[in-house]
Amino acid sequence: MEKPIYLKDSEDAKLFNELRKKVNQRVESIPENRDIYIQIKAVILPLLYIGLYVFALFNAENAGLYILSFVLMGLSLVLIYLNLIHEAAHNNIFKSKKLNNLVLQIFDFVGANSYIWKKRHIASHHAYPNVEGWDTDIEQSGLLLIVPWIKAKGIQKYQHRFFFLVYPLYLFNWMFIRDFRDFFDNDRVILKTQGAIPVKEKVKMIAYKLFYFFYQIAVPVLFFKVSIGLALGAWFLQVIAASIFALFVLLPLHPLPDNAFPKLDEKNGLPFSWLHHQFEVTNDLQENNWFVRNVLGNFNFHVAHHLFPNYSYAYYNEITEEIEQFARDHGLAYKRFPMATALEKHVDLLKQNANNAYFILEE
């Protein structure tokens, strides 16, 4: 199938070149190499995850400490994703692609799959954000409807009443269903952008999954006398905690009623230029403090990431200042909400889609 085509607009191309020049100059004026702080995290955060695991094993007789350690492992997993995996996929941590790929492979050891996630993120989500049928981040699951112009059917009409039961299972779906479907289901979105997946990657995916469950559950039970119930329970709570934490990152940035879900025309054309598309489908968050910038990987500045993914999050504060001013000067749809507001807006989107508000307005 032919890939989507952005609207060609020479004026928008000139605008982006102007913005890019301003951003490049702003970043080049920063004397320090801030990527060094991410490189330090590339050592510290994996050691934190391993340290919590070892601590859990050597305190296996204390169920409370064991469970707490596994829950903290789940939270550290999300920090690894925000600070390392995401940046390594864009080759933003080290100048060496080999080193970035080495960091990226941490994902394989924590239950995900680095190969297919990078394909999803770069060739699907970044290429066509919020485009149904091409952005894997909004690929429909059957239970929840994210895209407004698809009609809600069956249980989707009640999604605003039960979504809070489904969302904590997010990473379970990723580990047990999503990865496998993307590797073996020919109807999945990923194959439109990826094409055939090498057999060796399929074998590696299964091998890493088995190793993940071996050290998470089998090792504590077989070698540290942890009961099967405690091992499974602690692992379950770890993934629940990670799922909830991860969705605080994903949900407030794209799937909101204020953001567009552009439809393709009969020629697979998109209604916006590439520049306008990024502003129309993405928003930032108001929160901007030391914790967000240094611990949560500046996920609050998501427009900067989509416009300039070649820069690490360490520079997003200054880049966003340039973007915000540029958007005001040129009437671009820059949006920024407090996190609580953005999460409420996401729930509003679920309600609107459940009630088929798009179709009512169309009529």
VENKA-V310913 format. One record per residue. SS is DSSP state (A for helix, B for strand, O for the rest). OMEGA is omega as a letter, one per 20 degrees, with the letter a starting at -180 (NA if undefined). D_LAST is the distance of its C-alpha to the last C-alpha in whole Angstrom. Layout:
# VENKA-V310913
[[SS	OMEGA	D_LAST] [SS	OMEGA	D_LAST]]
This chain:
# VENKA-V310913
[[O	r	31] [O	a	31] [O	r	30] [O	a	28] [B	r	29] [O	r	28] [O	r	27] [O	a	31] [O	a	31] [A	r	35] [A	r	35] [A	r	33] [A	r	36] [A	r	38] [A	a	37] [A	r	37] [A	r	41] [A	r	41] [A	a	40] [A	r	42] [A	r	45] [A	a	45] [A	r	44] [A	r	47] [A	a	49] [A	a	48] [A	a	49] [A	r	52] [O	r	53] [O	a	53] [O	a	57] [O	r	56] [O	a	55] [O	a	53] [A	r	52] [A	r	55] [A	r	54] [A	r	51] [A	r	54] [A	r	56] [A	r	53] [A	r	53] [A	a	56] [A	a	56] [A	r	52] [A	r	53] [A	r	57] [A	r	55] [A	a	53] [A	a	56] [A	r	58] [A	r	56] [A	r	56] [A	r	60] [A	r	60] [A	a	58] [A	a	61] [O	r	64] [O	a	62] [O	a	61] [O	r	63] [O	a	61] [A	a	58] [A	r	56] [A	r	57] [A	a	56] [A	r	53] [A	a	53] [A	a	54] [A	r	51] [A	r	48] [A	r	50] [A	r	50] [A	r	46] [A	r	45] [A	r	48] [A	a	46] [A	r	43] [A	r	45] [A	r	46] [A	a	43] [A	a	42] [A	a	45] [A	a	47] [A	a	45] [A	a	42] [A	r	44] [A	r	46] [A	r	43] [O	r	43] [O	a	47] [O	a	47] [O	r	50] [O	r	53] [O	a	54] [O	r	55] [A	r	52] [A	r	54] [A	r	54] [A	r	51] [A	r	50] [A	r	53] [A	a	51] [A	a	48] [O	r	49] [A	a	50] [A	a	46] [A	a	48] [A	a	50] [O	r	48] [O	r	46] [O	r	43] [O	a	44] [A	a	44] [A	a	44] [A	r	40] [A	r	39] [A	r	40] [A	r	39] [A	a	35] [A	a	36] [A	a	37] [A	a	36] [A	a	32] [A	a	31] [A	a	33] [O	a	32] [O	a	28] [O	r	27] [O	r	24] [O	a	23] [O	a	22] [O	a	25] [O	r	27] [O	a	28] [A	a	30] [A	r	29] [A	r	25] [O	a	26] [O	a	24] [O	a	27] [O	r	25] [O	a	25] [O	a	23] [O	a	20] [O	a	20] [O	a	18] [O	a	14] [O	r	13] [O	a	15] [O	r	13] [O	r	16] [O	r	18] [A	a	21] [A	r	23] [A	r	21] [A	r	19] [A	a	22] [A	a	23] [A	r	23] [A	a	26] [A	a	28] [A	a	27] [A	r	31] [A	a	33] [A	a	31] [A	r	32] [A	r	36] [A	a	36] [A	a	35] [A	r	38] [A	r	39] [A	a	36] [A	a	37] [A	a	41] [A	a	40] [A	a	37] [A	a	36] [A	a	39] [A	r	40] [A	r	37] [A	r	37] [A	a	40] [A	a	40] [O	a	36] [O	a	36] [O	a	32] [O	a	32] [O	a	30] [A	a	34] [A	r	35] [A	a	33] [A	a	35] [A	a	38] [O	a	39] [O	r	42] [O	a	43] [O	a	47] [A	a	49] [A	r	51] [A	r	48] [A	r	47] [A	r	50] [A	a	50] [A	a	47] [A	a	48] [A	r	52] [A	r	50] [A	r	48] [A	r	51] [A	r	53] [A	a	51] [A	r	51] [A	a	55] [A	a	56] [A	a	53] [A	a	54] [A	a	57] [A	r	59] [A	a	59] [A	a	60] [A	a	62] [A	a	64] [O	r	64] [O	r	64] [O	r	60] [O	r	59] [A	r	56] [A	a	54] [A	a	55] [A	a	54] [A	a	51] [A	a	50] [A	r	50] [A	r	49] [A	a	46] [A	r	45] [A	a	46] [A	r	43] [A	a	41] [A	r	42] [A	a	41] [A	a	38] [A	r	37] [A	a	39] [A	a	37] [A	r	34] [A	r	34] [A	a	35] [A	a	32] [O	a	29] [O	a	29] [O	r	29] [O	a	26] [O	r	24] [O	r	22] [O	r	19] [O	a	20] [O	a	21] [O	r	19] [O	a	19] [O	r	19] [O	r	18] [O	r	20] [O	a	20] [O	r	22] [O	a	25] [O	r	25] [B	r	25] [O	a	23] [O	a	22] [O	r	24] [O	a	28] [A	a	30] [A	a	31] [A	a	27] [A	a	26] [A	r	29] [A	a	28] [A	a	24] [A	a	24] [O	r	27] [O	r	29] [B	r	32] [B	a	33] [O	a	36] [O	r	38] [O	a	41] [O	a	45] [A	a	48] [A	a	46] [A	a	43] [A	a	45] [A	a	48] [O	a	47] [O	r	43] [O	r	43] [O	r	41] [O	r	38] [O	a	36] [O	a	37] [A	r	34] [A	r	33] [A	a	37] [A	a	37] [A	r	34] [A	a	36] [O	a	39] [O	r	40] [O	r	43] [O	r	44] [O	a	45] [A	a	43] [A	a	47] [A	a	46] [A	a	42] [A	r	43] [A	r	44] [A	a	42] [A	r	39] [A	r	41] [A	a	41] [A	a	37] [A	r	36] [A	r	38] [A	r	37] [A	r	33] [A	a	34] [A	a	36] [A	r	34] [O	r	30] [O	a	29] [O	r	27] [O	a	29] [O	a	28] [B	a	31] [B	r	30] [O	a	33] [A	a	33] [A	r	32] [A	a	29] [A	r	28] [A	r	28] [A	r	26] [A	r	24] [A	r	24] [A	r	24] [A	r	20] [A	r	19] [A	r	20] [A	a	18] [A	a	15] [A	r	15] [A	a	17] [O	r	14] [O	a	11] [A	a	10] [A	a	9] [A	r	6] [A	r	5] [A	r	5] [A	a	4] [O	NA	0]]
